[in-house]
Every structure is written in structure tokens, then in C-alpha cells.
Amino acid sequence: MAAFLAWLSCAGSCYNMYTQKPGLLGRTCQEVPVALAYALVISPVVHRILVSPDPATDDLALLYHKCQVVFFLLAAAFFSVFEPERWFPGRCHFFGQGHQVFHVFLVLCTLAQLEAVVLDYEARQPIYEPLHTCWPHNFFGLFLLTMGSSVLTAFLLSQLVRRKLHQKTQ
């Protein structure tokens, strides 16, 4: 399901770029698959945060997971709306654009996630070791399938754009 949603995210973004319409449909095609994929992937982390027995004695990995969720939600907010450009019109052309802030929060989200995964793996190594027998091959195959279909989708839509541009010049 995560692989399909990853492809759907790529296809939605390509469609949004192809139509060049900044309206609700384009944003929906671009953002809904990403939100669904994130909800699916983050659900075990959210479950762990919610069932944590004592929030005062959380392990450090859980704190990083919480930071990861907060940073992603902030990144999503800055991706979805054009802030701070609205607050400072004409002053965010080169520095301070919402898209730049989105990338900063996404990098922080990734760093928090990586640190949480390392801490989790170190603390829960006996749980994770049996999972690393045949599963990596399956995940690698699924990764290749997702990447191949995403590249193919991007290529096909780029061909549609070229045809559309060629028809406009004639």
C-alpha cells in the first residue's frame, strides 16, 4: 500500500505540473496521496506515542519520534499554504519563502526520524534481528517497482507536456 501511495504521490504531482492549474483539484491530487502515505507509514509511531505508559519517563527514541511528527506537520503546513509570503508581500522572493521553510522542516523531520530509528534499533535489537532474513529482498524489489513506475509516469507525462507545447507553437 505504501508503494502504491508513493507512486500515486508522484503521479499526482506530475498531473498538477502538467495541468498547470493552481486550483483545488491540482493541490488535492498532489497532497492527498502524500497525506495518506504519511498516515499509513506513521501509524505505528503514533500508536507507540499514544500507548506510552508514562510520558514523564519516555525513552529518548520516543522523544525523537514526537519531534519527527511535529516537524512533518509543520512542513506540511508550509507546503500547503503560501506563508510567510502573505505576511510579507514582496519581501520573500529569494529568502524566507514557504517552500524553503518546508524543506527546512522536512530535513529536521528526517534527522529526527533517523536518530529515533537508530535509538530504537539499539534498544530493540533482539526484536528487529529476525526481521532481516528475507524481508530486505522483498522491500528492495518493491522499491525498484515503485521507482520504475514513478519514472515511467514522469516520462509519460513529460511527453504529454512536450506534445502540448508543440501544438501551441504551431
C-alpha positions in Angstrom: 0.0 0.0 0.0 2.9 2.4 0.8 4.5 1.7 -2.6 1.2 2.4 -4.4 0.7 5.6 -2.5 4.3 6.6 -3.3 3.5 6.1 -7.0 0.2 7.9 -6.6 2.0 10.9 -5.0 4.4 11.0 -7.9 1.5 10.8 -10.4 -0.5 13.4 -8.6 2.5 15.8 -8.6 3.2 15.2 -12.2 -0.5 15.8 -13.1 -0.5 19.0 -11.1 2.5 20.2 -13.0 1.0 19.0 -16.3 -2.3 20.9 -15.9 -0.5 24.0 -14.5 -3.7 24.9 -12.7 -3.0 26.0 -9.1 -6.6 25.3 -8.0 -8.1 22.9 -5.5 -8.0 19.9 -7.8 -4.3 20.2 -8.6 -3.4 20.7 -4.9 -5.7 17.8 -3.9 -4.1 15.4 -6.5 -0.7 16.4 -5.1 -1.4 16.5 -1.3 -3.9 13.8 -0.6 -1.7 10.8 -1.7 1.2 12.2 0.4 -1.1 12.6 3.4 -2.5 9.1 3.0 1.0 7.6 2.6 2.3 9.5 5.7 -0.7 8.4 7.7 -0.1 4.8 6.8 3.7 4.9 7.4 3.5 6.9 10.7 0.6 4.9 12.2 2.9 2.6 14.2 4.8 5.6 15.6 1.6 7.3 16.6 0.3 4.1 18.2 3.5 3.9 20.2 3.3 7.5 21.3 -0.3 7.1 22.3 0.2 3.9 24.3 3.4 5.0 26.0 2.8 4.1 29.7 4.4 7.1 31.4 5.1 10.2 29.3 7.4 11.6 32.0 9.8 8.6 31.6 9.8 8.3 27.9 12.8 6.9 26.2 14.8 9.2 24.0 13.7 7.5 20.8 10.1 8.3 21.6 11.0 12.0 22.1 12.6 11.9 18.6 9.6 10.3 17.2 7.4 13.0 18.6 9.7 15.7 17.1 9.5 13.8 13.8 5.7 14.1 13.8 5.7 17.8 14.7 8.4 18.7 12.1 6.4 16.8 9.4 3.2 18.5 10.3 4.9 21.9 10.2 6.5 21.0 6.9 3.1 20.0 5.5 1.6 23.3 6.7 4.2 25.4 5.0 3.9 23.3 1.8 0.1 23.7 1.7 -0.2 27.4 2.3 1.8 30.3 1.0 3.2 31.6 4.3 5.2 33.8 5.1 4.8 35.3 1.6 1.3 36.5 2.7 2.7 38.2 5.8 5.5 40.0 4.0 4.4 40.6 0.3 7.3 41.3 -2.0 10.0 40.5 0.6 10.3 36.7 0.3 11.4 36.4 -3.3 14.9 34.9 -2.5 14.9 34.1 1.2 12.2 33.1 3.5 9.7 31.5 1.1 7.3 29.0 2.5 8.7 26.3 0.2 12.2 26.9 1.7 10.8 26.7 5.2 9.0 23.5 4.1 12.4 22.0 3.2 14.0 23.0 6.5 11.3 21.3 8.5 11.4 18.3 6.2 15.2 18.0 6.8 14.6 18.3 10.6 11.9 15.6 10.3 14.3 13.3 8.5 17.1 13.9 11.1 14.7 13.2 14.0 13.4 10.1 12.3 16.9 8.7 11.6 18.0 9.3 15.2 14.8 7.7 16.5 15.4 4.6 14.3 19.0 4.2 15.4 18.0 4.5 19.1 15.1 2.1 18.6 17.3 -0.4 16.8 19.9 -0.3 19.5 17.4 -0.7 22.3 15.2 -3.3 20.5 17.8 -5.2 18.5 16.5 -8.7 19.5 13.1 -7.8 18.1 14.4 -6.5 14.8 17.1 -9.1 14.0 14.7 -11.9 12.9 13.0 -9.5 10.5 16.2 -9.1 8.5 16.3 -12.5 6.9 14.3 -12.4 3.7 12.4 -9.2 4.0 15.1 -6.8 2.7 15.0 -8.6 -0.7 11.2 -8.1 -0.9 11.5 -4.4 0.1 14.2 -3.8 -2.4 12.1 -5.4 -5.2 9.1 -3.3 -4.1 11.4 -0.2 -4.1 12.5 -1.0 -7.6 8.9 -1.4 -8.8 7.9 1.9 -7.2 10.9 3.8 -8.7 10.4 2.3 -12.1 6.7 3.1 -12.2 7.3 6.6 -10.9 10.0 7.3 -13.5 7.7 5.8 -16.2 4.8 8.0 -15.1 7.1 11.1 -15.0 8.4 10.3 -18.5 4.9 9.7 -20.0 3.6 13.0 -18.6 6.7 14.9 -19.8 5.9 13.5 -23.3 2.3 14.9 -22.9 3.7 18.3 -21.9 6.1 18.3 -25.0 3.1 17.4 -27.3 1.1 20.2 -25.7 3.9 22.7 -26.1 4.5 21.6 -29.7 0.8 22.1 -30.5 0.9 25.6 -29.0 3.9 26.6 -31.1 2.2 25.5 -34.4 
